[in-house]
Amino acid sequence: MEQTVQENAGENEGNNANANNDERGSRDAKWWCSTFHNVTAMVGAGVLGLPFAISQLGWIPGVTAIMLSWLVTFYTLWQLVEMHEMVAGRRFDRYYELGEHMLGPKLGFWLVMVQQLTVQIASTIVYCVTGGKSLKKFFDLLVPGWSGVRQTFYILFFILLQFLLSQTPNFNKLKLVSMLAALMSVCYSTVAVVTSIVIGVRHHPSHYGVRSDTVAGMTFDVFTALGTIAFAFAGHSVVLEIQATLPSTEEVPSKKPMWRGVVSAYLIVILCYMAVAVSGYWAFGSAVEDDVLISLEHPAWVIAVANLMVFVHVIGSFQVFAMPVFDTIESLLVRKYNFAPSRTLRLVSRSLFVALVGFIALCVPFFGGLLGFFGGLAFTSTSYIIPGVLWLAAPKPKHYSKVHSYVSVVCITIGLFIAITAPIGGVRTIILSIKTYKFFS
């Protein structure tokens, strides 16, 4: 592995590409493609858990935490976009490549790669669970006679679809799937908001408190909520891979169209997040489920369609997060173990990955606990901490203000607090869920 690391650090961008199908060889994407990819990566399972997070924190702390997270991650995303071509004549098309250059081939690789893979793998696990739960809800509402069908079978169906889609060669080939997924995210967020408002107008809680009534319970809930919110801003782990698909010239570097796409995506993100979070908690108060669509029952056909939209969305989200993992696995097999680049290699390696994360999702389908645990464990690192660390280590041109260094320290501090506390709450939620859960039920 160390030999591979050293080779990767010293090679140019073309030599680091996917040996099976060079996704960096296709740099003809448009700025709006980056918008779709970023929305698909960002607005996913996380948005559905935000009303639940507010119910754990309360009105003011909950809304403040979401807005603060949006501002912090918007800034750190700008840092990554800027650093993509900060070194003249080179593009850092992978997060870990940027880490290697700024922190050295060993520290940079292990610090970034482990965190990035954790985020991407964790996301695929959560999306398997979300896809299965949403599809089950869809059929339970429209075909009551199927209510006895186990959630396990719906997750299995989602996994089977991913076996097929995982053979898509690269990001550019995913743009239609990503566009559809991004559209679905806006649509089901709209359905959740409108339906919550309708329900809330008819009846909503007269008092809004937090879920727990003990100090210990409230403390753990705060930890879990921070992880849930962190999970909702997890797109940083694939942003450089997305930017790698854009063209770049001296007159128009890739950061210009990328930033245009990021700004558009982040405006969509905050509109969806705040609307869903506020309307969901306003309508249901502390009784809201960890997936707000589960709380919505009427009209049945509308909620069923919304759940189907979630299902379609996470199909695309799974692929957006899995594509860099596929690239890493295939590159490792070709470079270190001398496998020949082929469709057979792609079929076997990607299918094994999908099977592995699918099996984990079948064993631990605890949506709320998974959001809190993974959100704190690694998502804060890639979205809050690592961009600031790399920025502080980077040799920057003089036109960058020192204010950015101070802001980076603030972002790192916030991220460290979430990274320490959130997994504790997530583990507690999973433990409580296991007590009443039967495996493969």
C-alpha positions as CSV (number, residue, x, y, z in Angstrom):
1,M,0.0,0.0,0.0
2,E,2.8,2.4,0.8
3,Q,4.4,1.8,-2.5
4,T,1.0,2.6,-4.2
5,V,0.7,5.7,-2.1
6,Q,4.2,6.9,-3.2
7,E,3.3,6.2,-6.8
8,N,0.1,8.0,-6.6
9,A,1.7,11.1,-5.0
10,G,4.3,11.4,-7.7
11,E,2.1,10.8,-10.8
12,N,0.2,13.3,-12.7
13,E,-3.6,13.5,-13.0
14,G,-3.9,11.2,-16.0
15,N,-2.0,8.4,-14.4
16,N,-4.3,8.4,-11.3
17,A,-7.5,7.8,-13.2
18,N,-9.7,4.7,-13.2
19,A,-7.8,2.2,-15.2
20,N,-11.0,0.5,-16.4
21,N,-12.7,3.6,-17.7
22,D,-11.0,7.0,-17.2
23,E,-13.7,9.2,-15.8
24,R,-11.2,12.1,-15.7
25,G,-10.8,11.7,-19.5
26,S,-14.3,13.2,-19.9
27,R,-14.0,16.9,-18.9
28,D,-16.8,18.2,-20.9
29,A,-19.6,18.5,-18.3
30,K,-21.5,21.8,-17.9
31,W,-21.9,23.9,-14.8
32,W,-25.5,22.8,-14.3
33,C,-24.3,19.1,-14.3
34,S,-22.3,20.0,-11.1
35,T,-25.5,21.5,-9.7
36,F,-27.4,18.2,-10.2
37,H,-24.6,16.1,-8.8
38,N,-24.2,18.3,-5.7
39,V,-27.9,18.4,-5.0
40,T,-28.1,14.6,-5.4
41,A,-25.1,14.2,-3.1
42,M,-26.5,16.6,-0.5
43,V,-30.3,16.5,-0.4
44,G,-30.9,12.9,0.4
45,A,-31.8,10.9,3.5
46,G,-30.5,13.7,5.7
47,V,-33.3,16.2,4.9
48,L,-35.9,13.7,6.1
49,G,-34.3,13.5,9.5
50,L,-34.1,17.3,10.2
51,P,-37.5,17.7,11.8
52,F,-36.5,14.9,14.2
53,A,-33.2,16.7,14.9
54,I,-35.1,19.9,15.8
55,S,-37.4,17.9,18.1
56,Q,-34.3,16.7,19.9
57,L,-32.8,20.2,20.2
58,G,-35.8,22.5,20.4
59,W,-36.9,25.4,18.1
60,I,-34.1,28.0,18.4
61,P,-31.1,25.6,18.9
62,G,-32.4,23.4,16.1
63,V,-32.8,26.1,13.5
64,T,-29.6,27.7,14.6
65,A,-27.7,24.5,14.2
66,I,-29.0,23.9,10.7
67,M,-28.2,27.4,9.6
68,L,-24.7,27.3,11.1
69,S,-24.0,24.0,9.5
70,W,-25.1,25.4,6.1
71,L,-22.8,28.4,6.5
72,V,-19.8,26.4,7.7
73,T,-20.1,23.7,5.0
74,F,-20.8,26.3,2.3
75,Y,-17.5,28.0,3.2
76,T,-15.5,24.7,3.4
77,L,-16.9,23.7,0.0
78,W,-15.6,27.0,-1.4
79,Q,-12.2,26.1,0.0
80,L,-12.2,22.7,-1.8
81,V,-13.3,24.3,-5.1
82,E,-10.5,26.9,-4.8
83,M,-7.8,24.3,-3.9
84,H,-8.7,22.0,-6.9
85,E,-6.3,24.0,-9.1
86,M,-4.4,26.0,-6.5
87,V,-1.1,24.5,-7.9
88,A,-0.3,25.7,-11.4
89,G,-0.6,23.1,-14.0
90,R,-2.2,20.4,-11.8
91,R,-5.8,19.5,-11.0
92,F,-6.5,17.5,-7.8
93,D,-9.3,15.3,-9.0
94,R,-9.5,13.2,-5.8
95,Y,-9.9,14.4,-2.2
96,Y,-7.0,12.2,-1.1
97,E,-4.7,13.6,-3.9
98,L,-5.2,17.1,-2.4
99,G,-4.5,15.7,1.0
100,E,-1.3,14.1,-0.2
101,H,0.0,17.3,-1.8
102,M,-0.8,19.5,1.2
103,L,0.2,17.2,4.1
104,G,2.6,14.7,2.5
105,P,2.0,11.3,0.8
106,K,1.5,9.3,4.0
107,L,-0.3,11.7,6.4
108,G,-2.3,13.2,3.6
109,F,-3.4,9.9,2.1
110,W,-4.4,8.2,5.4
111,L,-6.0,11.2,6.9
112,V,-8.2,11.9,3.9
113,M,-8.7,8.6,2.2
114,V,-10.0,6.7,5.3
115,Q,-12.4,9.5,6.2
116,Q,-13.6,9.9,2.6
117,L,-14.2,6.2,2.1
118,T,-16.0,6.0,5.4
119,V,-18.4,8.8,4.3
120,Q,-19.0,7.2,0.9
121,I,-19.5,3.7,2.2
122,A,-21.7,4.9,5.1
123,S,-23.8,6.9,2.7
124,T,-24.4,3.8,0.5
125,I,-25.5,1.8,3.6
126,V,-27.9,4.5,4.8
127,Y,-29.3,4.9,1.2
128,C,-30.0,1.1,1.1
129,V,-32.0,1.5,4.3
130,T,-33.8,4.6,3.1
131,G,-34.6,3.1,-0.2
132,G,-36.1,0.0,1.4
133,K,-38.1,1.9,4.0
134,S,-39.5,4.3,1.4
135,L,-40.5,1.6,-1.0
136,K,-42.2,-0.4,1.8
137,K,-44.1,2.8,2.8
138,F,-45.2,3.3,-0.8
139,F,-46.7,-0.2,-1.1
140,D,-48.1,-0.2,2.5
141,L,-50.2,2.9,1.6
142,L,-51.3,1.9,-1.8
143,V,-51.6,-1.9,-1.4
144,P,-52.6,-2.5,2.3
145,G,-52.6,-6.2,1.7
146,W,-48.8,-6.1,1.3
147,S,-48.2,-4.6,4.7
148,G,-47.0,-7.9,6.0
149,V,-44.1,-8.0,3.5
150,R,-40.8,-7.5,5.5
151,Q,-38.7,-4.4,5.0
152,T,-35.8,-6.8,4.3
153,F,-37.3,-7.7,0.9
154,Y,-37.6,-4.1,-0.2
155,I,-34.0,-3.4,0.8
156,L,-33.0,-6.5,-1.3
157,F,-34.9,-5.1,-4.3
158,F,-33.0,-1.8,-3.9
159,I,-29.7,-3.7,-3.8
160,L,-30.6,-5.6,-6.9
161,L,-31.1,-2.3,-8.8
162,Q,-27.7,-1.1,-7.6
163,F,-26.1,-4.2,-9.0
164,L,-27.3,-3.1,-12.4
165,L,-26.5,0.6,-12.1
166,S,-23.1,0.0,-10.6
167,Q,-21.9,-1.0,-14.1
168,T,-22.2,2.6,-15.2
169,P,-18.6,3.5,-16.2
170,N,-18.2,7.1,-14.8
171,F,-19.7,10.3,-13.4
172,N,-20.5,11.7,-16.9
173,K,-22.6,8.6,-17.7
174,L,-24.5,9.2,-14.5
175,K,-25.7,12.7,-15.4
176,L,-29.3,11.7,-16.4
177,V,-29.7,9.5,-13.3
178,S,-28.3,12.4,-11.2
179,M,-30.7,14.9,-12.8
180,L,-33.7,12.7,-12.1
181,A,-32.5,12.1,-8.5
182,A,-32.0,15.9,-7.9
183,L,-35.5,16.6,-9.3
184,M,-37.0,13.9,-7.1
185,S,-35.3,15.5,-4.0
186,V,-36.9,18.8,-4.6
187,C,-40.3,17.2,-5.4
188,Y,-40.5,15.0,-2.2
189,S,-39.2,17.9,-0.1
190,T,-42.1,20.0,-1.5
191,V,-44.6,17.3,-0.8
192,A,-43.3,16.9,2.8
193,V,-43.6,20.7,3.3
194,V,-47.0,21.2,1.8
195,T,-48.5,18.1,3.6
196,S,-47.0,19.1,6.9
197,I,-48.4,22.6,6.6
198,V,-51.9,21.2,5.7
199,I,-51.8,18.8,8.7
200,G,-50.4,21.6,11.0
201,V,-53.2,24.0,10.0
202,R,-55.7,21.4,11.1
203,H,-54.0,20.5,14.3
204,H,-50.5,21.1,15.6
205,P,-49.0,20.9,19.1
206,S,-49.8,23.7,21.5
207,H,-46.5,23.3,23.2
208,Y,-43.1,22.5,21.6
209,G,-40.6,20.8,23.8
210,V,-37.8,18.3,23.3
211,R,-38.2,14.6,23.0
212,S,-36.6,13.5,26.3
213,D,-37.6,14.4,29.8
214,T,-34.4,13.4,31.6
215,V,-31.1,15.2,31.6
216,A,-29.3,12.1,30.3
217,G,-31.9,11.6,27.5
218,M,-31.7,15.2,26.4
219,T,-27.9,15.2,26.4
220,F,-27.7,12.1,24.2
221,D,-30.4,13.5,21.9
222,V,-28.4,16.6,21.4
223,F,-25.4,14.5,20.4
224,T,-27.5,12.5,17.9
225,A,-29.1,15.6,16.5
226,L,-25.8,17.2,15.8
227,G,-24.8,14.0,13.9
228,T,-28.0,14.0,11.9
229,I,-27.5,17.6,10.8
230,A,-23.9,16.8,10.0
231,F,-25.0,13.9,7.8
232,A,-27.3,16.3,5.9
233,F,-24.2,18.2,4.6
234,A,-22.1,15.3,3.4
235,G,-21.5,16.2,-0.2
236,H,-17.9,17.3,0.3
237,S,-16.5,13.8,-0.1
238,V,-17.4,13.8,-3.8
239,V,-17.0,17.5,-4.7
240,L,-13.5,17.2,-6.2
241,E,-14.6,14.2,-8.3
242,I,-17.5,16.3,-9.6
243,Q,-15.3,19.2,-10.4
244,A,-13.0,16.9,-12.2
245,T,-15.6,16.4,-14.9
246,L,-15.6,20.2,-15.8
247,P,-13.3,21.7,-18.4
248,S,-10.7,24.2,-17.4
249,T,-8.6,26.7,-19.3
250,E,-6.4,29.6,-18.3
251,E,-9.2,32.1,-19.2
252,V,-12.0,30.0,-17.5
253,P,-10.6,27.7,-14.8
254,S,-12.9,24.9,-13.6
255,K,-13.6,26.7,-10.3
256,K,-15.7,29.3,-12.1
257,P,-18.4,26.9,-13.5
258,M,-18.0,24.7,-10.4
259,W,-18.7,27.5,-8.0
260,R,-21.7,28.6,-10.1
261,G,-23.0,25.1,-9.8
262,V,-22.3,24.9,-6.1
263,V,-24.0,28.2,-5.3
264,S,-27.1,27.1,-7.2
265,A,-27.1,23.7,-5.4
266,Y,-26.6,25.3,-2.0
267,L,-29.5,27.7,-2.5
268,I,-31.7,24.7,-3.3
269,V,-30.3,22.8,-0.3
270,I,-31.1,25.5,2.3
271,L,-34.6,26.1,0.9
272,C,-35.4,22.4,1.1
273,Y,-33.7,21.9,4.5
274,M,-35.3,24.8,6.3
275,A,-38.7,24.2,4.8
276,V,-38.8,20.5,5.6
277,A,-37.3,20.9,9.1
278,V,-39.5,23.8,10.2
279,S,-42.8,22.6,8.7
280,G,-42.3,19.0,9.9
281,Y,-41.5,20.0,13.5
282,W,-44.3,22.6,13.5
283,A,-46.9,20.1,12.4
284,F,-45.9,17.2,14.7
285,G,-43.7,18.6,17.5
286,S,-41.7,16.1,19.5
287,A,-43.9,13.2,18.0
288,V,-42.3,13.5,14.6
289,E,-40.6,10.3,13.3
290,D,-36.9,10.1,12.4
291,D,-38.0,10.0,8.8
292,V,-40.7,12.8,8.5
293,L,-42.5,11.0,5.6
294,I,-43.3,8.2,8.0
295,S,-45.2,10.7,10.1
296,L,-47.4,11.7,7.2
297,E,-50.4,9.5,6.5
298,H,-52.9,11.5,4.5
299,P,-53.7,11.9,1.7
300,A,-52.4,8.4,1.2
301,W,-51.6,8.6,-2.5
302,V,-49.6,11.8,-2.1
303,I,-47.5,10.4,0.7
304,A,-47.1,7.2,-1.3
305,V,-45.8,9.2,-4.3
306,A,-43.4,11.2,-2.1
307,N,-41.9,7.9,-0.8
308,L,-41.5,6.7,-4.3
309,M,-39.7,9.9,-5.1
310,V,-37.4,9.3,-2.2
311,F,-36.8,5.8,-3.5
312,V,-35.8,7.1,-7.0
313,H,-33.6,9.8,-5.5
314,V,-31.6,7.5,-3.3
315,I,-31.0,5.2,-6.3
316,G,-29.1,8.1,-7.8
317,S,-27.5,9.2,-4.6
318,F,-26.1,5.7,-4.0
319,Q,-24.3,5.8,-7.3
320,V,-22.9,9.3,-6.8
321,F,-21.3,8.3,-3.5
322,A,-20.3,4.8,-4.8
323,M,-18.6,5.9,-8.0
324,P,-15.4,7.2,-6.3
325,V,-15.2,4.0,-4.3
326,F,-15.5,1.9,-7.4
327,D,-12.7,4.0,-8.9
328,T,-10.5,3.5,-5.8
329,I,-11.1,-0.3,-5.7
330,E,-10.4,-0.9,-9.4
331,S,-7.3,1.4,-9.4
332,L,-5.9,-0.6,-6.4
333,L,-6.6,-3.9,-8.1
334,V,-4.9,-2.9,-11.3
335,R,-1.9,-1.1,-9.8
336,K,-1.0,-3.2,-6.9
337,Y,-2.4,-6.6,-7.8
338,N,-1.8,-6.4,-11.5
339,F,-5.4,-7.2,-12.6
340,A,-6.1,-6.5,-16.2
341,P,-8.6,-3.6,-16.8
342,S,-11.8,-5.2,-18.1
343,R,-15.5,-5.4,-17.9
344,T,-15.1,-8.5,-15.8
345,L,-13.1,-6.7,-13.3
346,R,-15.7,-3.9,-13.1
347,L,-18.5,-6.5,-12.8
348,V,-16.9,-8.5,-10.0
349,S,-15.4,-5.7,-7.9
350,R,-18.4,-3.5,-8.0
351,S,-20.9,-6.3,-7.4
352,L,-18.9,-7.4,-4.4
353,F,-19.0,-3.9,-3.0
354,V,-22.8,-3.5,-3.5
355,A,-23.3,-7.0,-1.9
356,L,-21.2,-6.0,1.2
357,V,-22.9,-2.7,1.9
358,G,-26.3,-4.2,1.2
359,F,-25.7,-7.0,3.7
360,I,-24.7,-4.4,6.4
361,A,-27.9,-2.4,5.6
362,L,-30.0,-5.6,6.0
363,C,-28.4,-6.2,9.4
364,V,-28.6,-2.7,10.9
365,P,-31.6,-0.8,9.4
366,F,-31.8,1.9,12.0
367,F,-32.2,5.1,10.1
368,G,-32.0,7.6,13.0
369,G,-29.1,5.9,14.7
370,L,-27.1,5.5,11.5
371,L,-27.5,9.2,10.7
372,G,-26.2,10.3,14.1
373,F,-23.4,7.7,14.2
374,F,-22.0,8.2,10.7
375,G,-22.7,11.9,10.7
376,G,-20.4,12.4,13.7
377,L,-17.9,9.7,13.0
378,A,-16.7,10.8,9.5
379,F,-19.0,13.2,7.8
380,T,-17.9,16.1,10.0
381,S,-14.3,15.4,9.1
382,T,-14.7,15.6,5.4
383,S,-17.2,18.5,5.5
384,Y,-16.1,20.6,8.5
385,I,-12.5,19.7,9.5
386,I,-10.3,18.5,6.6
387,P,-11.0,21.4,4.2
388,G,-9.8,23.8,6.9
389,V,-6.8,21.7,7.8
390,L,-5.7,21.5,4.1
391,W,-6.3,25.2,3.6
392,L,-4.1,26.1,6.6
393,A,-1.4,23.8,5.1
394,A,-1.7,25.0,1.5
395,P,0.8,27.5,0.1
396,K,-1.6,30.3,-0.9
397,P,-1.2,33.2,-3.3
398,K,-1.0,36.6,-1.6
399,H,-4.4,37.7,-2.7
400,Y,-6.0,35.3,-0.2
401,S,-6.8,37.2,3.0
402,K,-5.6,35.9,6.4
403,V,-9.2,36.0,7.5
404,H,-9.7,32.7,5.8
405,S,-7.2,31.1,8.1
406,Y,-9.1,32.3,11.2
407,V,-12.4,31.2,9.8
408,S,-10.8,27.8,9.0
409,V,-9.8,27.4,12.7
410,V,-13.4,28.2,13.7
411,C,-14.8,25.6,11.3
412,I,-12.3,23.0,12.5
413,T,-13.3,23.6,16.1
414,I,-17.0,23.2,15.4
415,G,-16.3,20.1,13.4
416,L,-14.2,18.5,16.2
417,F,-17.0,19.1,18.8
418,I,-19.5,17.4,16.5
419,A,-17.1,14.6,15.7
420,I,-16.6,13.8,19.4
421,T,-20.2,14.0,20.6
422,A,-22.4,12.8,17.7
423,P,-21.2,9.2,17.5
424,I,-22.1,8.8,21.2
425,G,-25.7,9.7,20.6
426,G,-25.9,7.6,17.5
427,V,-24.5,4.5,19.3
428,R,-27.1,4.9,22.0
429,T,-29.9,5.2,19.5
430,I,-28.8,2.0,17.7
431,I,-28.5,0.1,21.1
432,L,-32.0,1.2,22.1
433,S,-33.3,0.1,18.6
434,I,-31.6,-3.3,18.8
435,K,-33.5,-4.2,22.0
436,T,-36.7,-4.4,20.0
437,Y,-35.4,-5.5,16.7
438,K,-35.3,-8.9,15.1
439,F,-32.7,-9.4,12.4
440,F,-34.0,-9.6,8.8
441,S,-37.5,-8.8,10.1
